[in-house]
Each structure stands twice: as C-alpha cells, then as structure tokens.
C-alpha cells in the first residue's frame, strides 16, 4: 500500500475529482510494491524509489512518461480501455485489482482472454534479448501489446504514437512516418487488409473489432477501397524491405510465433536477411540507447 506521505489528497464533493485521486493513489501503491526483478528489469545501485520508477511503468505499458506522471498526479486526462489494460499488465494486477482499476477510471473492462495475454516477465525478457532484432507482441486484431526498443524505431517513433493508436492497421493507413518506411505501400496495405479480413471472420460481433473497422473506414478512402475487394490471406512468414528513417534500408524476414491458439496473440520478429541489415539494426539499437541516456 502507498504510505500516507505519498498519497494525493482528494478534494471533497466532486466525484470525478475523487475518482481521479483514488486512481492516482491506487496506481502509485501498485507501482511501489513491484520490484524491478519481478518485471525483468535490472536494479541499479543508486535506486531510492520503492518499487518501480514512473518511467519504468511507462516503458512497460508503452505509454509516455509525462502522460503517466499526469495520471499519478490526478490530472484530468482521458484514459482509454487499451491503456488501462496495458497498465494492468505492467503492474501485474490480479483480477480484482484490474476490475478496481477500470472502475476508478470509469471505463468498461473489455475482459480480454487469449486475445490479450498477460505479458509475463519471461516474455518481456525475451523481447529485450532479441535485440537488435525488432520484435513485438500483437493480438489477432493487430494491436501492438508490447515491443522491444528496436521495433519502437523500425517503422516510426512508437513513443510518439498514442497507446490507443498502436495498431498495425491504423498505423499502415494513417501514420505518415510508418507509410514512408514501407517500400510498396499500396501492395502492403492491400495484403494486411486481406489478413485482417481473414482474422475478423471469427470476431464479427465483437465491439472492439467493429470499432476498429469503423475507425479505418472513417479515416482512409484507401482502406475502404481495399476492404471492398473482400480478399483474404492467412498469416505466414514473409520477406520485407523497409526504408528506416534512422539507419536506411532494412531487409528482413518476418516470423510469427503464437503464444496460445493459432488465431490469438503472437510474437512477431523481423530477422535480418543480410549482414548489412544486421549492422544497421545494431546501429539502430545504439541510437535508441543514446536517446534514452540523453533523457536521463
């Protein structure tokens, strides 16, 4: 539990304010009870913070440090179910704590099952140890649930993407940096739309899928055109070429490793196809480390 000295005082009489302060105190208490070792992080010699630092929670849940700090300061900001889900996983909340988190935030818990797995310490460690090979965890809806640092700079600056927009379909159709990194945008978007249609066949009545489809149709005439083709294709390994904004041309081979049922969550990796790409991915890893060091 958080100590009284670290709690945020809640004003009286205003229910939204009270909820925000309760949420802030709850998040802080959950953060302070977790050790770095529990989530696969290294404990530094000069650590004074009990539990995790705010920036570590932000990193684990793939949200901005400033945004998460505001959340713990009980500021009046919107929190999507996707972000709450990411925070619940990062803070290792059990079922009751997760329910409490969503209740305080005034949000409906989508109660994900196999489609949004608990990201274990072992899985997070695997993502980090794959570096410099870019890798991420996606669910069947192509939401990016977690990623390592090189994936965070593979196609765009993932830190600059709002958590609720971290979806391969949305990025492929609406993020200009992502689209500029793809060599043949028209072919790629048509291909992933066919994969998305095949995956959606098992989720036609689910609100989250219908919401994503609505966003895509509203945002992109190109998507509407591709969607009208009714093309379908399965998931599989594929060679790809990216024009990375930081290190140049990257030739990779994608591999999907399922973490559960074959239609559910999977780990997607991008292995280099040649020595030059390997060297450039190593350079990309160095650039990310340098950027992180500059922020400390």
N, C-alpha and C positions, 0 to 999 in steps of 0.2 A: 504494500500500500504506500501511497505517497505520504510524506510527512506533512504536518500542518504548515511548516515553513515554506514548502514548495507549492502549496495549493493556491489556485487562483480564486479569489473571493468572488462570490456570485452576488449580483445585485438582487434585491427583493422585488417581487411583484410582477416582473416581466418574464413570462415563461420562456420565450426564445433565448433571452439572456441567460436565464438559469440553466437551460439545456446546454448552451454553448460552454458555460463554465464547468458544468458537470462533465461534459465531453472532454474538455481540456484536462481536467484533473484525472479523469479515467485514463486517457492516453498517456499522461505523464507517469502515472502509477504503474501502468503495464510496461512502459519503456524502462523504468528504473529497476524492475525486478529481473530483467533478462540480462544474462552475462554475454559478452561478445562470443565466447566459445559455443554457446547454445545455437548461434546462428552462423557459425563458421568464420567468425572474424578473429583477428589476432589482437590480443590485449597489449596495448603499449605500456611502457614503463611509467609514463607520466600521466596515466589516466586518473582523473579525480572524480569524474562523473559516475555516480552509482548506476549500474546497468549500462544501457546503450546511450550514445550521444544522439541528439536530434538528427544530425546529418547522416548517421548510420541507419536510423529508421527510414529516413527519406530515401537513402540509397536502396535499402532492401525492398521498399514498397514502390520504387520507381516514381517518386514524386519530388518536386523541388524542395530544397531545404528551407527557403524562405516561406513557401506555402505551408509546409508542415509546422514551422515555427509559429506562424499566424494561427494555425489550428490550436496549438497548445496555449496560445495567448488568448483564446476565446474570441478571436475576431469574427466579424460577421461575414463569412465566406461560404460559398456553396460547396457541398461535398457530395459527389456522385456515388451511387452504389458500387461502381467499379473501384473507386478509390478506397471506399470503406472496406471492400473485400481485400484489396491489396494490403491495407493497414492491418486487418485482422490476421492475415497470413504472416506478415512481417513480425507482428508482436506475439505470435504463437498463441492466439486466443483459443480457448476451448469453445464448445457450442454455446454455453450460457453467456460467456463473455462476448462472443460475437453478436448474439442476439441483443445484449445490452448496448453494445456499440451502435448498432443500427437504430435502436430505439432512441438513444440520446441524439443521434443525428437526424431523427425524423424521417428516416428512409426505410424503404421496404427491402428486406434481405432477399435477393434472388435465390438464396439457399442453393448454391451450386453444388453439384455432386461430382461425378467423374469428369464433368466438362471443365471444372476449375479446381484442380487438385491442390491439396496442401503442399506448399513448396518446402520440402524438408531441408534440413541443414545439409544433408548429403547431396541433394540436387543443386543447391546453391553453390556448394563447394565444387561440384562437377562443372558448373557453368564457368566459374573462375579459373579452374585448372585447364579448361580447354583453350584459354587464351594463349596465343594470339588468334586462334580460330574463333571467328564470330559465332555465337550461339544464343538461342533464345528458347523459351517455352511458350508455345501457343496452344490455345484450345481449338476445338473444331470450328468455332466462329471466327478464328484468326485474330482473336485478341492476343496481344503480347503480354503475357503474365509476368515474365521476368526475362532478363537478358544480362549478358556479361558486357564488359566495358567496350570491347572492340565491336560488338554488334551495335552498341549505342552510338557508334560513329560510322557504321557501314554504309548506310543509305541516307541518313540525315542525322542531325543532332537530336537524339531521342530525349535529352533533358529539356529541350525546348518544346516538346510536344506534350500537350495536356494529357493527363492519365486516361481520361475518357476517350481520347482520340488515338490511343495506341492500339490500333487495329490495322492489320495489313491491308485490308480492303480500303479503308478510309484513307490511309497514307498513300496508297497507289493511285488513288483518284483525286486527292485534294492537296497533298503536300508537294509543293513545287521542288523542294530540295530532293525529296525521295524520287520524284519523277525524273529529275535531271540526272540522277545517278544510274538510272536504268537505260541500257543501250537501245532497246527497241520497245518503247513504252506501249505502243498500240498492241503489239503481239503479247507482251507480258500481261497487260490488263485484261485482254480477252481470255488468256489462259487461266489467270487466277479467278476470273468471274465464272468460268466453267467449273473450276474446282469448288468454288463457293456454292454454286447451284447444286452440285452433287452432294455436298455436305449438308445443305439446308433441307434436303428431302426428308431427313429424319427429325427435323425440328420446325416444321411448318407452322405449328400452332403456338410456338413459344414466343412470349412478348419480346424478349431480348433480341431474337433473330428478326422479328418483324420491325422492331425499332431501328435496327441497323440497316435493314433493307430500305426503310423509309428515308433514312438519312442519306444513303447513297443515291437514291432516286432523286431526292431534292437537290443534292449538291452537284451532280455530274450528268450532263447530257450523254457523255461518252459511256458512262455506266448504263444508262437507260438503253442505249443502242446495243451494247454487248449483252445485257440481260434479256433483251427481246430475241436474241438468237437461240435461246434455250439449249445451248451447248453444255455438255457435261464431260468431265475428265476426272480421273482418280488422282490421288496424291502419290508421288514417287520421286526418286532421285532425278536430278536434272542439272545439266551444266549451265552456268550463268556467267555473264560478264557485266561488271559494274564499273561505273566511272566515279570513283570515290573523290569527294571534294578535297580531301586532305592529302592522299598519297597517290592518286592516279588510278590507272586501270587495274582491276582485280578480276582474275579468272578463277572461279570456284565451282565446287561440286556440292550440291545440297544433299543432305541426308536427314530423313525423318526417323526418329526413334520414339515409338509410342510408350507412354508411361502407364497406360491402362488399356481399356478396349481400343481396338484399332480405329474407331471413329471418334475417339476422345482426345485428350491432351497429348502433346508430343514435344520432344526436344528436337529443334531444327538447328543443324550445324552447317557451316559454309567452309569446307576444307579447300585449301589452295590446290590448284591444278598444276602449278609450276613453281620453280624456285623463286622467280621474280615476284610472284604474288605472295609467297611465303615471307619474303623480305619486306614487302610493302605492308603486310599485316603486322609484322613485328614493329615496323616504324609507326604504324597507327597506334599500336599498344603503347609505345613510348610517348607519343604525343598526348594520349589520354592521361597517362601518369603525370606528365609535365603539367598539364592543365589542372589536374587535381592538386598537385603540390603547390601551384601558384595560388589556389583558392584557400589553402590552409593558413 
